[in-house]
Amino acid sequence: MADQITEHLLDRFAGALQPLVPLVAVWAHGSLAAGDYRPGRSDLDLVALLGRTCTPAEEQQLSAMHEALGRDVLLASRLHCSYLAVSELDDAARSPLTWAHEELTHRPVTPVTRRELHAFGRVLHGRPPAGLLPPVTDRQLADFILEDLQDFWRPALEHPQRWRRDIWVDLGLLTLARATVTLQEGRLITKAEALDVLTELGAPIDVVDDIRQRRYGTPGPADHQWISRRASPTLAFLKPAIDQALSTAP
């Protein structure tokens, strides 16, 4: 459940967008929409649907608006928003304008995001996704997940230095658990549920507990010795687990 500061930021963001761009709707997905949101720890994952693509002048105005929010509200650094034009709704391979990690870039609105929006998306402004956003079939969802595991996460395991960072350990393990459930059962699960799935899959208990504590508990100071040694069991688990997911997928 979002707290008062988060709700105020979301209201301010939606209000600031309306005079800048041809806004049709603003939707939330991810933890914020799924009920797994943790203030200050979870990202604010949003999609703004526009009547058309942004002009260069509008892109500059959007960037300035996000930067102003970031100066005023610390939490705004976690706000990520894809600016999806109506003309891009049918093409999940397109990479619309996106504000992420405090800069404008281009990223696709993936089949996972699209399925989340249909399953539990939260409407912050305008019309709901149903009737606007084309549905994602189970086959489309599975194909995307398998491609992500094969082409992104499997090669990433060959770069052990990355796995000294929290973000790689957390996302790598949670992605594997969520992918496993979606491929086997066709449903999406939260990060909290994924931690329980990781235990069932045989992931290193101390690494899973570390993720749980940092996301849901009260973590202590970073232990650099622990950060150094957790990479090895994480990689030792992920390599066969990803290969298993790829080889047994429907």
C-alpha atoms as one frame of an Amber mdcrd trajectory, in Angstrom:
protein
   0.000   0.000   0.000   1.396   3.400  -0.956   2.027   5.896   1.842   0.914
   9.530   1.943   4.186  10.875   0.536   3.996   8.461  -2.402   0.359   9.302
  -3.099   1.157  13.015  -3.044   4.024  12.473  -5.489   1.801  10.471  -7.848
  -0.924  13.135  -7.763   1.608  15.877  -8.387   3.190  13.945 -11.241  -0.131
  13.272 -13.014  -1.132  16.902 -12.580   2.180  18.192 -13.936   1.892  16.023
 -17.065  -1.485  17.266 -18.222  -0.423  20.706 -19.499   2.799  19.377 -21.051
   1.736  16.502 -23.312  -1.442  15.138 -25.006  -2.210  12.897 -22.028  -4.757
  10.085 -22.385  -4.050   8.035 -19.258  -1.492   7.268 -16.548  -1.208   3.696
 -15.263   0.866   2.107 -12.519   2.258  -1.429 -12.713   4.879  -3.394 -10.788
   4.931  -3.449  -6.992   2.929  -0.242  -6.710  -0.057  -1.847  -8.443   0.417
  -5.410  -7.147   0.230  -4.481  -3.463   3.903  -5.252  -2.768   5.108  -1.644
  -2.670   7.651  -0.593  -0.025   8.211   3.201   0.258  11.809   4.164  -0.405
  12.728   0.637  -1.551  10.358  -0.085  -4.445  10.403   1.722  -7.763   7.361
   3.655  -8.941   6.690   2.025 -12.321   4.331   4.045 -14.516   3.102   4.212
 -18.098   1.723   7.448 -19.530  -0.412   6.948 -22.625  -0.213   9.882 -25.042
  -2.313  10.822 -28.050   0.867  11.037 -30.129   4.650  10.869 -29.720   6.355
  13.786 -28.011   7.936  16.636 -29.941  11.553  17.599 -29.116  10.263  20.609
 -27.185   7.925  18.394 -25.165  10.771  16.018 -24.396  12.747  18.926 -22.950
   9.744  19.985 -20.879   9.284  16.436 -19.570  12.925  16.224 -18.591  12.706
  19.557 -16.774   9.533  18.444 -14.977  11.134  15.210 -13.770  14.243  17.053
 -12.631  12.125  19.547 -10.696  10.251  16.710  -8.986  13.558  15.123  -8.088
  14.780  18.305  -6.444  11.584  18.687  -4.422  10.818  15.057  -3.480  13.578
  12.559  -2.732  11.271   9.660  -3.635  10.976  10.969  -7.207  14.379   9.424
  -7.986  12.552   6.061  -7.999   9.826   7.210 -10.389  10.137   5.595 -13.824
   7.654   6.351 -16.594   7.297   5.152 -20.188   5.593   7.624 -22.523   3.680
   5.323 -24.843   1.850   6.854 -27.815  -1.474   5.440 -28.968   0.213   4.560
 -32.271   2.680   2.333 -30.348   0.098   0.309 -28.443   0.106  -2.609 -30.877
   3.891  -3.032 -31.058   5.562  -4.449 -27.931   8.929  -4.343 -29.710   8.909
  -0.547 -29.967  10.961   1.398 -27.431   9.051   4.542 -26.465  10.460   7.527
 -24.637  11.099   6.597 -21.007  12.255   8.451 -17.912  14.329   6.013 -15.835
  17.205   6.429 -13.406  16.870  10.202 -13.659  17.316  10.513 -17.417  15.331
  10.232 -20.643  15.994   7.116 -22.655  14.021   4.638 -24.779  12.769   1.282
 -23.503  10.083  -1.172 -24.588   6.872  -1.614 -22.639   7.386  -5.357 -22.350
   4.806  -8.148 -22.512   5.284  -8.626 -18.749   4.428  -4.966 -18.111   1.471
  -5.174 -20.493   0.160  -8.302 -18.733   0.576  -6.586 -15.351  -1.423  -3.608
 -16.567  -4.276  -5.866 -17.634  -4.114  -8.082 -14.533  -3.822  -5.476 -11.786
  -2.827  -2.126 -13.294  -3.769   0.918 -11.244  -5.331   3.897 -13.031  -3.903
   7.230 -11.871  -5.516   9.293 -14.618  -7.853   8.728 -17.552  -9.154   5.463
 -18.928  -8.151   1.942 -17.787  -5.916  -0.314 -19.928  -8.812  -2.581 -20.971
 -10.083  -1.470 -24.363  -6.925   0.515 -25.095  -3.979  -1.814 -24.585  -4.020
  -5.023 -26.670  -4.055  -8.168 -24.490  -0.951 -10.342 -24.172  -1.399 -14.032
 -24.968   0.191 -16.721 -22.805   2.444 -17.637 -25.722   3.632 -14.054 -26.195
   4.352 -13.788 -22.478   6.248 -17.076 -22.351   8.271 -16.262 -25.467   9.368
 -12.937 -23.993  10.352 -14.518 -20.669  12.373 -17.245 -22.372  14.145 -14.725
 -24.588  14.986 -12.597 -21.543  16.436 -15.578 -19.692  18.350 -16.817 -22.742
  19.674 -13.555 -24.158  20.096 -11.354 -21.091  20.329 -13.254 -17.830  22.253
 -16.337 -19.018  25.081 -14.284 -20.603  25.149 -11.997 -17.536  26.269 -14.948
 -15.437  29.593 -14.882 -17.285  30.453 -11.531 -15.663  30.979 -12.400 -11.997
  31.999  -8.862 -11.005  28.436  -7.678 -11.613  27.139 -10.054  -8.973  28.837
  -8.165  -6.167  26.068  -5.569  -6.492  22.715  -5.814  -4.727  20.715  -4.986
  -7.836  22.113  -7.906  -9.847  21.655 -10.432  -7.050  18.146  -9.229  -6.265
  16.840  -8.926  -9.819  18.587 -12.048 -11.067  17.136 -14.318  -8.395  13.696
 -12.721  -8.290  13.412 -12.754 -12.084  14.262 -16.459 -12.177  11.628 -17.296
  -9.551   8.916 -15.196 -11.187   9.768 -16.576 -14.629   9.571 -20.148 -13.343
   6.052 -19.653 -11.974   4.804 -17.798 -15.049   6.196 -20.420 -17.436   4.742
 -23.303 -15.405   1.425 -21.816 -14.309   0.819 -18.796 -16.542   0.405 -16.367
 -13.634   2.373 -13.388 -12.357   3.663 -13.270  -8.775   4.983 -10.527  -6.520
   8.557 -10.206  -5.290   7.429 -11.346  -1.842   5.975 -14.517  -3.357   9.126
 -14.971  -5.442  11.257 -15.150  -2.299   9.240 -18.148  -1.110   9.564 -19.747
  -4.558  13.346 -19.290  -4.423  13.457 -21.288  -1.209  11.443 -24.060  -2.851
  13.828 -24.046  -5.832  16.833 -24.526  -3.557  18.361 -21.058  -3.739  20.995
 -20.287  -1.076  19.044 -19.587   2.122  21.403 -16.877   3.364  21.187 -14.996
   0.055  17.374 -15.198   0.009  17.247 -14.013   3.635  19.549 -11.107   2.719
  17.197  -9.987  -0.057  14.164 -10.341   2.220  15.799  -8.290   4.954  16.840
  -5.480   2.626  13.392  -5.295   1.025  11.067  -5.988   3.943  13.144  -5.749
   7.124  15.564  -3.328   8.732  18.939  -3.959   7.083  22.125  -3.130   8.895
  25.295  -1.584   7.417  26.667  -3.217   4.282  29.014  -6.088   5.078  31.643
  -5.983   2.343  32.920  -9.467   3.143  29.391 -10.840   2.728  28.917  -8.918
  -0.527  32.108 -10.481  -1.866  31.304 -14.057  -0.956  27.570 -14.166  -1.802
  28.287 -13.923  -5.556  29.660 -17.468  -5.720  26.608 -19.345  -4.333  24.290
 -17.034  -6.258  25.956 -17.883  -9.564  26.256 -21.560  -8.667  22.479 -21.671
  -8.179  21.420 -19.478 -11.097  23.355 -21.197 -13.882  21.658 -24.622 -13.628
  18.347 -23.067 -12.564  18.130 -20.892 -15.675  19.204 -23.793 -17.876  16.488
 -25.924 -16.259  13.859 -23.257 -16.859  14.888 -22.970 -20.506  14.986 -26.708
 -21.133  11.636 -27.520 -19.508   9.600 -24.549 -20.786   6.372 -25.413 -22.608
